[in-house]
Amino acid sequence: MLKAIAEHSAPADIARAAKIAPSDVKARTQDLVRAAGVIDSTRLMSLGHALGFLGVFDC
């Protein structure tokens, strides 16, 4: 799911990549944000890069 959010912006595309129902994208994203202890999906992506889950991100 994290990779799908990182690679796609449209909920339908995220759902397809994550192999979940499009209606579940928002709730699953909110669950990940909450579990990671961040405030939004932008910070979730930053954390994913920082921890190496999404590759290294150079600023």
Phi and psi restraints in degrees (range 20) as a CNS / XPLOR table:
assign (resid 1 and name C) (resid 2 and name N)
       (resid 2 and name CA) (resid 2 and name C) 1.0 -59.2 20.0 2
assign (resid 2 and name N) (resid 2 and name CA)
       (resid 2 and name C) (resid 3 and name N) 1.0 -45.9 20.0 2
assign (resid 2 and name C) (resid 3 and name N)
       (resid 3 and name CA) (resid 3 and name C) 1.0 -64.1 20.0 2
assign (resid 3 and name N) (resid 3 and name CA)
       (resid 3 and name C) (resid 4 and name N) 1.0 -39.6 20.0 2
assign (resid 3 and name C) (resid 4 and name N)
       (resid 4 and name CA) (resid 4 and name C) 1.0 -62.1 20.0 2
assign (resid 4 and name N) (resid 4 and name CA)
       (resid 4 and name C) (resid 5 and name N) 1.0 -40.9 20.0 2
assign (resid 4 and name C) (resid 5 and name N)
       (resid 5 and name CA) (resid 5 and name C) 1.0 -66.1 20.0 2
assign (resid 5 and name N) (resid 5 and name CA)
       (resid 5 and name C) (resid 6 and name N) 1.0 -38.7 20.0 2
assign (resid 5 and name C) (resid 6 and name N)
       (resid 6 and name CA) (resid 6 and name C) 1.0 -67.6 20.0 2
assign (resid 6 and name N) (resid 6 and name CA)
       (resid 6 and name C) (resid 7 and name N) 1.0 -34.0 20.0 2
assign (resid 6 and name C) (resid 7 and name N)
       (resid 7 and name CA) (resid 7 and name C) 1.0 -94.4 20.0 2
assign (resid 7 and name N) (resid 7 and name CA)
       (resid 7 and name C) (resid 8 and name N) 1.0 -15.3 20.0 2
assign (resid 7 and name C) (resid 8 and name N)
       (resid 8 and name CA) (resid 8 and name C) 1.0 -133.8 20.0 2
assign (resid 8 and name N) (resid 8 and name CA)
       (resid 8 and name C) (resid 9 and name N) 1.0 151.0 20.0 2
assign (resid 8 and name C) (resid 9 and name N)
       (resid 9 and name CA) (resid 9 and name C) 1.0 -110.5 20.0 2
assign (resid 9 and name N) (resid 9 and name CA)
       (resid 9 and name C) (resid 10 and name N) 1.0 -29.1 20.0 2
assign (resid 9 and name C) (resid 10 and name N)
       (resid 10 and name CA) (resid 10 and name C) 1.0 -81.3 20.0 2
assign (resid 10 and name N) (resid 10 and name CA)
       (resid 10 and name C) (resid 11 and name N) 1.0 132.8 20.0 2
assign (resid 10 and name C) (resid 11 and name N)
       (resid 11 and name CA) (resid 11 and name C) 1.0 -53.2 20.0 2
assign (resid 11 and name N) (resid 11 and name CA)
       (resid 11 and name C) (resid 12 and name N) 1.0 -38.6 20.0 2
assign (resid 11 and name C) (resid 12 and name N)
       (resid 12 and name CA) (resid 12 and name C) 1.0 -63.8 20.0 2
assign (resid 12 and name N) (resid 12 and name CA)
       (resid 12 and name C) (resid 13 and name N) 1.0 -38.3 20.0 2
assign (resid 12 and name C) (resid 13 and name N)
       (resid 13 and name CA) (resid 13 and name C) 1.0 -71.1 20.0 2
assign (resid 13 and name N) (resid 13 and name CA)
       (resid 13 and name C) (resid 14 and name N) 1.0 -39.5 20.0 2
assign (resid 13 and name C) (resid 14 and name N)
       (resid 14 and name CA) (resid 14 and name C) 1.0 -61.2 20.0 2
assign (resid 14 and name N) (resid 14 and name CA)
       (resid 14 and name C) (resid 15 and name N) 1.0 -46.1 20.0 2
assign (resid 14 and name C) (resid 15 and name N)
       (resid 15 and name CA) (resid 15 and name C) 1.0 -60.1 20.0 2
assign (resid 15 and name N) (resid 15 and name CA)
       (resid 15 and name C) (resid 16 and name N) 1.0 -44.6 20.0 2
assign (resid 15 and name C) (resid 16 and name N)
       (resid 16 and name CA) (resid 16 and name C) 1.0 -63.2 20.0 2
assign (resid 16 and name N) (resid 16 and name CA)
       (resid 16 and name C) (resid 17 and name N) 1.0 -45.1 20.0 2
assign (resid 16 and name C) (resid 17 and name N)
       (resid 17 and name CA) (resid 17 and name C) 1.0 -67.0 20.0 2
assign (resid 17 and name N) (resid 17 and name CA)
       (resid 17 and name C) (resid 18 and name N) 1.0 -36.1 20.0 2
assign (resid 17 and name C) (resid 18 and name N)
       (resid 18 and name CA) (resid 18 and name C) 1.0 -87.8 20.0 2
assign (resid 18 and name N) (resid 18 and name CA)
       (resid 18 and name C) (resid 19 and name N) 1.0 -6.2 20.0 2
assign (resid 18 and name C) (resid 19 and name N)
       (resid 19 and name CA) (resid 19 and name C) 1.0 59.3 20.0 2
assign (resid 19 and name N) (resid 19 and name CA)
       (resid 19 and name C) (resid 20 and name N) 1.0 47.2 20.0 2
assign (resid 19 and name C) (resid 20 and name N)
       (resid 20 and name CA) (resid 20 and name C) 1.0 -129.8 20.0 2
assign (resid 20 and name N) (resid 20 and name CA)
       (resid 20 and name C) (resid 21 and name N) 1.0 168.8 20.0 2
assign (resid 20 and name C) (resid 21 and name N)
       (resid 21 and name CA) (resid 21 and name C) 1.0 -71.5 20.0 2
assign (resid 21 and name N) (resid 21 and name CA)
       (resid 21 and name C) (resid 22 and name N) 1.0 140.9 20.0 2
assign (resid 21 and name C) (resid 22 and name N)
       (resid 22 and name CA) (resid 22 and name C) 1.0 -55.0 20.0 2
assign (resid 22 and name N) (resid 22 and name CA)
       (resid 22 and name C) (resid 23 and name N) 1.0 -32.6 20.0 2
assign (resid 22 and name C) (resid 23 and name N)
       (resid 23 and name CA) (resid 23 and name C) 1.0 -69.0 20.0 2
assign (resid 23 and name N) (resid 23 and name CA)
       (resid 23 and name C) (resid 24 and name N) 1.0 -14.4 20.0 2
assign (resid 23 and name C) (resid 24 and name N)
       (resid 24 and name CA) (resid 24 and name C) 1.0 -94.8 20.0 2
assign (resid 24 and name N) (resid 24 and name CA)
       (resid 24 and name C) (resid 25 and name N) 1.0 -8.4 20.0 2
assign (resid 24 and name C) (resid 25 and name N)
       (resid 25 and name CA) (resid 25 and name C) 1.0 -59.1 20.0 2
assign (resid 25 and name N) (resid 25 and name CA)
       (resid 25 and name C) (resid 26 and name N) 1.0 -50.1 20.0 2
assign (resid 25 and name C) (resid 26 and name N)
       (resid 26 and name CA) (resid 26 and name C) 1.0 -61.0 20.0 2
assign (resid 26 and name N) (resid 26 and name CA)
       (resid 26 and name C) (resid 27 and name N) 1.0 -47.4 20.0 2
assign (resid 26 and name C) (resid 27 and name N)
       (resid 27 and name CA) (resid 27 and name C) 1.0 -65.4 20.0 2
assign (resid 27 and name N) (resid 27 and name CA)
       (resid 27 and name C) (resid 28 and name N) 1.0 -42.1 20.0 2
assign (resid 27 and name C) (resid 28 and name N)
       (resid 28 and name CA) (resid 28 and name C) 1.0 -65.3 20.0 2
assign (resid 28 and name N) (resid 28 and name CA)
       (resid 28 and name C) (resid 29 and name N) 1.0 -38.5 20.0 2
assign (resid 28 and name C) (resid 29 and name N)
       (resid 29 and name CA) (resid 29 and name C) 1.0 -64.9 20.0 2
assign (resid 29 and name N) (resid 29 and name CA)
       (resid 29 and name C) (resid 30 and name N) 1.0 -45.4 20.0 2
assign (resid 29 and name C) (resid 30 and name N)
       (resid 30 and name CA) (resid 30 and name C) 1.0 -60.9 20.0 2
assign (resid 30 and name N) (resid 30 and name CA)
       (resid 30 and name C) (resid 31 and name N) 1.0 -38.6 20.0 2
assign (resid 30 and name C) (resid 31 and name N)
       (resid 31 and name CA) (resid 31 and name C) 1.0 -61.5 20.0 2
assign (resid 31 and name N) (resid 31 and name CA)
       (resid 31 and name C) (resid 32 and name N) 1.0 -44.2 20.0 2
assign (resid 31 and name C) (resid 32 and name N)
       (resid 32 and name CA) (resid 32 and name C) 1.0 -64.5 20.0 2
assign (resid 32 and name N) (resid 32 and name CA)
       (resid 32 and name C) (resid 33 and name N) 1.0 -43.8 20.0 2
assign (resid 32 and name C) (resid 33 and name N)
       (resid 33 and name CA) (resid 33 and name C) 1.0 -58.6 20.0 2
assign (resid 33 and name N) (resid 33 and name CA)
       (resid 33 and name C) (resid 34 and name N) 1.0 -47.8 20.0 2
assign (resid 33 and name C) (resid 34 and name N)
       (resid 34 and name CA) (resid 34 and name C) 1.0 -62.8 20.0 2
assign (resid 34 and name N) (resid 34 and name CA)
       (resid 34 and name C) (resid 35 and name N) 1.0 -46.1 20.0 2
assign (resid 34 and name C) (resid 35 and name N)
       (resid 35 and name CA) (resid 35 and name C) 1.0 -63.6 20.0 2
assign (resid 35 and name N) (resid 35 and name CA)
       (resid 35 and name C) (resid 36 and name N) 1.0 -33.8 20.0 2
assign (resid 35 and name C) (resid 36 and name N)
       (resid 36 and name CA) (resid 36 and name C) 1.0 -79.6 20.0 2
assign (resid 36 and name N) (resid 36 and name CA)
       (resid 36 and name C) (resid 37 and name N) 1.0 -14.1 20.0 2
assign (resid 36 and name C) (resid 37 and name N)
       (resid 37 and name CA) (resid 37 and name C) 1.0 75.0 20.0 2
assign (resid 37 and name N) (resid 37 and name CA)
       (resid 37 and name C) (resid 38 and name N) 1.0 28.8 20.0 2
assign (resid 37 and name C) (resid 38 and name N)
       (resid 38 and name CA) (resid 38 and name C) 1.0 -111.8 20.0 2
assign (resid 38 and name N) (resid 38 and name CA)
       (resid 38 and name C) (resid 39 and name N) 1.0 175.1 20.0 2
assign (resid 38 and name C) (resid 39 and name N)
       (resid 39 and name CA) (resid 39 and name C) 1.0 -100.8 20.0 2
assign (resid 39 and name N) (resid 39 and name CA)
       (resid 39 and name C) (resid 40 and name N) 1.0 -13.9 20.0 2
assign (resid 39 and name C) (resid 40 and name N)
       (resid 40 and name CA) (resid 40 and name C) 1.0 -161.8 20.0 2
assign (resid 40 and name N) (resid 40 and name CA)
       (resid 40 and name C) (resid 41 and name N) 1.0 174.1 20.0 2
assign (resid 40 and name C) (resid 41 and name N)
       (resid 41 and name CA) (resid 41 and name C) 1.0 -69.8 20.0 2
assign (resid 41 and name N) (resid 41 and name CA)
       (resid 41 and name C) (resid 42 and name N) 1.0 -25.2 20.0 2
assign (resid 41 and name C) (resid 42 and name N)
       (resid 42 and name CA) (resid 42 and name C) 1.0 -64.0 20.0 2
assign (resid 42 and name N) (resid 42 and name CA)
       (resid 42 and name C) (resid 43 and name N) 1.0 -45.1 20.0 2
assign (resid 42 and name C) (resid 43 and name N)
       (resid 43 and name CA) (resid 43 and name C) 1.0 -70.9 20.0 2
assign (resid 43 and name N) (resid 43 and name CA)
       (resid 43 and name C) (resid 44 and name N) 1.0 -29.6 20.0 2
assign (resid 43 and name C) (resid 44 and name N)
       (resid 44 and name CA) (resid 44 and name C) 1.0 -61.4 20.0 2
assign (resid 44 and name N) (resid 44 and name CA)
       (resid 44 and name C) (resid 45 and name N) 1.0 -42.6 20.0 2
assign (resid 44 and name C) (resid 45 and name N)
       (resid 45 and name CA) (resid 45 and name C) 1.0 -65.4 20.0 2
assign (resid 45 and name N) (resid 45 and name CA)
       (resid 45 and name C) (resid 46 and name N) 1.0 -41.6 20.0 2
assign (resid 45 and name C) (resid 46 and name N)
       (resid 46 and name CA) (resid 46 and name C) 1.0 -61.0 20.0 2
assign (resid 46 and name N) (resid 46 and name CA)
       (resid 46 and name C) (resid 47 and name N) 1.0 -43.4 20.0 2
assign (resid 46 and name C) (resid 47 and name N)
       (resid 47 and name CA) (resid 47 and name C) 1.0 -65.4 20.0 2
assign (resid 47 and name N) (resid 47 and name CA)
       (resid 47 and name C) (resid 48 and name N) 1.0 -41.5 20.0 2
assign (resid 47 and name C) (resid 48 and name N)
       (resid 48 and name CA) (resid 48 and name C) 1.0 -59.1 20.0 2
assign (resid 48 and name N) (resid 48 and name CA)
       (resid 48 and name C) (resid 49 and name N) 1.0 -41.2 20.0 2
assign (resid 48 and name C) (resid 49 and name N)
       (resid 49 and name CA) (resid 49 and name C) 1.0 -68.7 20.0 2
assign (resid 49 and name N) (resid 49 and name CA)
       (resid 49 and name C) (resid 50 and name N) 1.0 -44.5 20.0 2
assign (resid 49 and name C) (resid 50 and name N)
       (resid 50 and name CA) (resid 50 and name C) 1.0 -62.0 20.0 2
assign (resid 50 and name N) (resid 50 and name CA)
       (resid 50 and name C) (resid 51 and name N) 1.0 -35.5 20.0 2
assign (resid 50 and name C) (resid 51 and name N)
       (resid 51 and name CA) (resid 51 and name C) 1.0 -87.2 20.0 2
assign (resid 51 and name N) (resid 51 and name CA)
       (resid 51 and name C) (resid 52 and name N) 1.0 -2.9 20.0 2
assign (resid 51 and name C) (resid 52 and name N)
       (resid 52 and name CA) (resid 52 and name C) 1.0 84.3 20.0 2
assign (resid 52 and name N) (resid 52 and name CA)
       (resid 52 and name C) (resid 53 and name N) 1.0 7.5 20.0 2
assign (resid 52 and name C) (resid 53 and name N)
       (resid 53 and name CA) (resid 53 and name C) 1.0 -72.5 20.0 2
assign (resid 53 and name N) (resid 53 and name CA)
       (resid 53 and name C) (resid 54 and name N) 1.0 -25.4 20.0 2
assign (resid 53 and name C) (resid 54 and name N)
       (resid 54 and name CA) (resid 54 and name C) 1.0 -119.0 20.0 2
assign (resid 54 and name N) (resid 54 and name CA)
       (resid 54 and name C) (resid 55 and name N) 1.0 18.5 20.0 2
assign (resid 54 and name C) (resid 55 and name N)
       (resid 55 and name CA) (resid 55 and name C) 1.0 90.1 20.0 2
assign (resid 55 and name N) (resid 55 and name CA)
       (resid 55 and name C) (resid 56 and name N) 1.0 173.0 20.0 2
assign (resid 55 and name C) (resid 56 and name N)
       (resid 56 and name CA) (resid 56 and name C) 1.0 -86.7 20.0 2
assign (resid 56 and name N) (resid 56 and name CA)
       (resid 56 and name C) (resid 57 and name N) 1.0 135.4 20.0 2
assign (resid 56 and name C) (resid 57 and name N)
       (resid 57 and name CA) (resid 57 and name C) 1.0 -114.8 20.0 2
assign (resid 57 and name N) (resid 57 and name CA)
       (resid 57 and name C) (resid 58 and name N) 1.0 113.7 20.0 2
assign (resid 57 and name C) (resid 58 and name N)
       (resid 58 and name CA) (resid 58 and name C) 1.0 -92.8 20.0 2
assign (resid 58 and name N) (resid 58 and name CA)
       (resid 58 and name C) (resid 59 and name N) 1.0 131.8 20.0 2
